[in-house]
Amino acid sequence: MKLFLNTSIAKRAAASIIDGKGKIVSQVTTDSPLLAIEKVLKKANLKLTDINNFEAHPGPGSYTGLRVGAAIINALNFALGKKVINVEIKYE
């Protein structure tokens, strides 16, 4: 399972839980990235320790929003001893 956090949209945050096959298990949008994480985990009946990877949306988007998302994901990876991975999104 991975948790994907999107803070690229001004004044909104979306968190998604994605299974190993790439299917979205749970998704929540709120005004707060931390609240989005809390709600999406609760909706999926998971704990932070159940998540294998934490990823943040790399952009494009609000510069401050992207920095906030990256900081939160880096903090979660550090606190839980997870490896930081780069997320690449291809736009067509």
MDAnalysis code that builds the backbone (N, CA, C; Angstrom):
import MDAnalysis as mda
import numpy as np

u = mda.Universe.empty(276, n_residues=92, atom_resindex=np.repeat(np.arange(92), 3), trajectory=True)
u.add_TopologyAttr("name", ["N", "CA", "C"] * 92)
u.add_TopologyAttr("resid", np.arange(1, 93))
u.add_TopologyAttr("resname", ["MET", "LYS", "LEU", "PHE", "LEU", "ASN", "THR", "SER", "ILE", "ALA", "LYS", "ARG", "ALA", "ALA", "ALA", "SER", "ILE", "ILE", "ASP", "GLY", "LYS", "GLY", "LYS", "ILE", "VAL", "SER", "GLN", "VAL", "THR", "THR", "ASP", "SER", "PRO", "LEU", "LEU", "ALA", "ILE", "GLU", "LYS", "VAL", "LEU", "LYS", "LYS", "ALA", "ASN", "LEU", "LYS", "LEU", "THR", "ASP", "ILE", "ASN", "ASN", "PHE", "GLU", "ALA", "HIS", "PRO", "GLY", "PRO", "GLY", "SER", "TYR", "THR", "GLY", "LEU", "ARG", "VAL", "GLY", "ALA", "ALA", "ILE", "ILE", "ASN", "ALA", "LEU", "ASN", "PHE", "ALA", "LEU", "GLY", "LYS", "LYS", "VAL", "ILE", "ASN", "VAL", "GLU", "ILE", "LYS", "TYR", "GLU"])
u.atoms.positions = np.array([
    [0.836, -1.187, 0.000],
    [0.000, 0.000, 0.000],
    [0.877, 1.245, 0.000],
    [0.430, 2.249, -0.744],
    [1.137, 3.521, -0.687],
    [0.139, 4.641, -0.459],
    [0.624, 5.689, 0.169],
    [-0.175, 6.880, 0.402],
    [0.386, 7.972, -0.500],
    [-0.472, 8.533, -1.335],
    [-0.082, 9.589, -2.265],
    [-0.762, 10.880, -1.827],
    [0.029, 11.934, -1.631],
    [-0.487, 13.224, -1.171],
    [-0.327, 14.259, -2.274],
    [-1.434, 14.924, -2.622],
    [-1.418, 15.972, -3.640],
    [-1.779, 17.299, -2.981],
    [-0.800, 18.188, -2.894],
    [-1.020, 19.524, -2.325],
    [-0.752, 20.600, -3.378],
    [-0.852, 20.227, -4.652],
    [-0.531, 21.162, -5.734],
    [-1.645, 22.165, -6.012],
    [-2.845, 21.899, -5.540],
    [-3.989, 22.779, -5.777],
    [-4.123, 23.733, -4.599],
    [-4.233, 25.023, -4.885],
    [-4.311, 26.037, -3.826],
    [-5.467, 25.755, -2.867],
    [-5.160, 25.769, -1.593],
    [-6.122, 25.627, -0.494],
    [-6.866, 24.294, -0.479],
    [-6.331, 23.260, -1.132],
    [-6.935, 21.928, -1.106],
    [-5.825, 20.895, -0.978],
    [-6.166, 19.755, -0.426],
    [-5.228, 18.639, -0.332],
    [-5.997, 17.348, -0.586],
    [-5.417, 16.480, -1.377],
    [-6.023, 15.184, -1.656],
    [-5.046, 14.097, -1.237],
    [-5.567, 13.099, -0.565],
    [-4.757, 11.951, -0.170],
    [-5.415, 10.696, -0.719],
    [-4.603, 9.798, -1.248],
    [-5.103, 8.551, -1.814],
    [-4.307, 7.382, -1.259],
    [-4.995, 6.279, -1.032],
    [-4.353, 5.018, -0.687],
    [-4.413, 4.166, -1.948],
    [-3.256, 3.674, -2.384],
    [-3.171, 2.906, -3.619],
    [-2.572, 1.540, -3.294],
    [-3.236, 0.475, -3.779],
    [-2.737, -0.876, -3.493],
    [-1.567, -1.231, -4.411],
    [-1.034, -2.420, -4.253],
    [0.126, -2.863, -5.008],
    [-0.112, -3.016, -6.503],
    [-1.377, -3.054, -6.910],
    [-1.710, -3.187, -8.333],
    [-2.024, -1.839, -8.982],
    [-1.890, -0.753, -8.213],
    [-2.155, 0.579, -8.748],
    [-3.598, 1.032, -8.636],
    [-4.425, 0.263, -7.942],
    [-5.840, 0.605, -7.784],
    [-6.019, 1.517, -6.575],
    [-6.819, 2.580, -6.742],
    [-7.111, 3.482, -5.630],
    [-8.096, 2.793, -4.695],
    [-7.676, 2.596, -3.462],
    [-8.495, 1.936, -2.447],
    [-9.371, 2.956, -1.731],
    [-8.811, 4.135, -1.484],
    [-9.513, 5.184, -0.746],
    [-8.950, 6.531, -1.174],
    [-9.833, 7.547, -1.211],
    [-9.385, 8.884, -1.597],
    [-10.219, 9.925, -0.862],
    [-9.541, 10.992, -0.402],
    [-10.197, 12.059, 0.360],
    [-9.613, 13.396, -0.070],
    [-10.455, 14.425, -0.132],
    [-10.007, 15.793, -0.395],
    [-10.506, 16.686, 0.733],
    [-9.604, 17.489, 1.309],
    [-9.957, 18.406, 2.395],
    [-9.178, 19.706, 2.236],
    [-9.337, 20.590, 3.210],
    [-8.591, 21.850, 3.230],
    [-7.199, 21.691, 3.833],
    [-6.948, 20.592, 4.526],
    [-5.691, 20.395, 5.250],
    [-5.031, 19.081, 4.833],
    [-3.742, 19.110, 4.481],
    [-3.074, 17.862, 4.105],
    [-3.012, 16.839, 5.242],
    [-2.799, 17.295, 6.454],
    [-2.744, 16.355, 7.582],
    [-4.110, 15.736, 7.848],
    [-5.158, 16.537, 7.721],
    [-6.514, 16.019, 7.886],
    [-6.847, 15.038, 6.760],
    [-6.389, 15.330, 5.551],
    [-6.619, 14.421, 4.423],
    [-5.973, 13.063, 4.688],
    [-4.755, 13.078, 5.209],
    [-4.060, 11.825, 5.527],
    [-4.817, 11.058, 6.608],
    [-5.210, 11.765, 7.657],
    [-5.955, 11.121, 8.748],
    [-7.252, 10.498, 8.238],
    [-8.004, 11.245, 7.434],
    [-9.303, 10.756, 6.952],
    [-9.165, 9.598, 5.968],
    [-8.167, 9.667, 5.071],
    [-8.026, 8.592, 4.089],
    [-7.596, 7.292, 4.767],
    [-6.762, 7.382, 5.789],
    [-6.376, 6.185, 6.537],
    [-7.571, 5.598, 7.280],
    [-8.364, 6.467, 7.897],
    [-9.550, 6.010, 8.624],
    [-10.553, 5.363, 7.667],
    [-10.756, 5.987, 6.507],
    [-11.697, 5.469, 5.511],
    [-11.272, 4.087, 5.007],
    [-9.963, 3.865, 4.879],
    [-9.433, 2.579, 4.412],
    [-9.188, 1.603, 5.555],
    [-9.462, 2.043, 6.795],
    [-9.249, 1.220, 7.985],
    [-7.784, 0.769, 8.093],
    [-6.865, 1.737, 7.904],
    [-5.431, 1.469, 7.964],
    [-4.757, 2.382, 8.976],
    [-3.534, 2.008, 9.362],
    [-2.684, 2.842, 10.215],
    [-1.490, 3.295, 9.382],
    [-0.784, 4.315, 9.857],
    [0.416, 4.775, 9.153],
    [1.421, 3.646, 8.957],
    [1.511, 2.758, 9.936],
    [2.474, 1.653, 9.858],
    [2.099, 0.615, 8.798],
    [0.856, 0.644, 8.311],
    [0.430, -0.276, 7.251],
    [0.881, 0.187, 5.865],
    [1.339, 1.417, 5.770],
    [1.725, 2.001, 4.486],
    [3.190, 1.676, 4.193],
    [3.459, 1.206, 2.983],
    [4.830, 0.871, 2.565],
    [5.566, 2.066, 1.982],
    [4.865, 2.900, 1.228],
    [5.478, 4.062, 0.576],
    [4.616, 5.299, 0.783],
    [5.273, 6.408, 1.022],
    [4.610, 7.707, 1.103],
    [5.134, 8.549, -0.049],
    [4.234, 9.082, -0.866],
    [4.641, 9.845, -2.042],
    [3.896, 11.173, -2.098],
    [4.572, 12.182, -2.639],
    [3.967, 13.506, -2.813],
    [3.908, 13.845, -4.292],
    [2.878, 14.562, -4.682],
    [2.744, 15.038, -6.063],
    [3.887, 16.003, -6.356],
    [4.642, 15.782, -7.438],
    [5.815, 16.611, -7.720],
    [5.526, 17.924, -8.445],
    [4.311, 18.130, -8.886],
    [3.985, 19.363, -9.598],
    [3.594, 19.058, -11.028],
    [3.223, 20.033, -11.779],
    [3.234, 21.461, -11.452],
    [2.111, 21.816, -10.491],
    [2.229, 22.991, -9.909],
    [1.218, 23.455, -8.978],
    [1.738, 24.584, -8.124],
    [0.987, 24.884, -7.093],
    [1.349, 25.938, -6.151],
    [2.703, 25.618, -5.512],
    [3.659, 26.537, -5.638],
    [5.002, 26.302, -5.100],
    [4.952, 26.001, -3.604],
    [4.247, 26.829, -2.862],
    [4.157, 26.617, -1.413],
    [3.446, 25.309, -1.104],
    [2.382, 25.019, -1.828],
    [1.658, 23.770, -1.621],
    [2.529, 22.550, -1.862],
    [3.318, 22.597, -2.930],
    [4.212, 21.475, -3.237],
    [5.263, 21.289, -2.154],
    [5.784, 22.387, -1.637],
    [6.787, 22.322, -0.560],
    [6.178, 21.734, 0.716],
    [4.955, 22.130, 1.027],
    [4.272, 21.594, 2.213],
    [4.083, 20.085, 2.060],
    [3.592, 19.654, 0.903],
    [3.393, 18.226, 0.658],
    [4.684, 17.437, 0.764],
    [5.753, 17.964, 0.163],
    [7.053, 17.288, 0.216],
    [7.568, 17.199, 1.649],
    [7.385, 18.263, 2.422],
    [7.846, 18.265, 3.820],
    [7.093, 17.227, 4.651],
    [5.786, 17.143, 4.453],
    [4.981, 16.168, 5.206],
    [5.397, 14.745, 4.847],
    [5.534, 14.468, 3.564],
    [5.914, 13.126, 3.122],
    [7.326, 12.768, 3.590],
    [8.249, 13.713, 3.515],
    [9.606, 13.456, 4.015],
    [9.602, 13.173, 5.510],
    [8.790, 13.904, 6.264],
    [8.697, 13.680, 7.710],
    [8.136, 12.291, 8.012],
    [7.098, 11.876, 7.279],
    [6.522, 10.542, 7.490],
    [7.535, 9.453, 7.134],
    [8.210, 9.611, 6.004],
    [9.236, 8.633, 5.620],
    [10.330, 8.542, 6.669],
    [10.791, 9.681, 7.163],
    [11.845, 9.701, 8.178],
    [11.370, 9.063, 9.480],
    [10.190, 9.464, 9.951],
    [9.669, 8.970, 11.231],
    [9.426, 7.466, 11.217],
    [9.016, 6.940, 10.062],
    [8.685, 5.521, 9.976],
    [9.790, 4.686, 9.331],
    [10.928, 5.319, 9.052],
    [12.064, 4.590, 8.501],
    [11.853, 4.081, 7.085],
    [11.070, 4.797, 6.302],
    [10.813, 4.397, 4.910],
    [11.792, 5.102, 3.980],
    [12.018, 4.510, 2.825],
    [12.927, 5.087, 1.843],
    [12.178, 6.142, 1.022],
    [12.821, 7.275, 0.789],
    [12.235, 8.329, -0.037],
    [12.414, 7.938, -1.498],
    [11.306, 7.970, -2.249],
    [11.386, 7.654, -3.674],
    [10.885, 8.833, -4.491],
    [11.393, 8.941, -5.695],
    [10.983, 10.005, -6.595],
    [9.738, 9.571, -7.358],
    [8.767, 10.461, -7.459],
    [7.548, 10.180, -8.210],
    [7.630, 10.936, -9.524],
    [7.476, 10.210, -10.616],
    [7.497, 10.851, -11.935],
    [6.110, 10.745, -12.550],
    [5.566, 11.878, -12.941],
    [4.262, 11.907, -13.589],
    [4.474, 12.394, -15.013],
    [4.001, 11.620, -15.967],
    [4.152, 11.995, -17.371],
    [2.871, 12.664, -17.855],
    [3.034, 13.817, -18.452],
    [1.905, 14.559, -19.005],
    [1.943, 14.457, -20.518],
    [0.801, 14.240, -21.116],
    [0.741, 14.139, -22.583],
    [0.039, 15.329, -23.175],
])
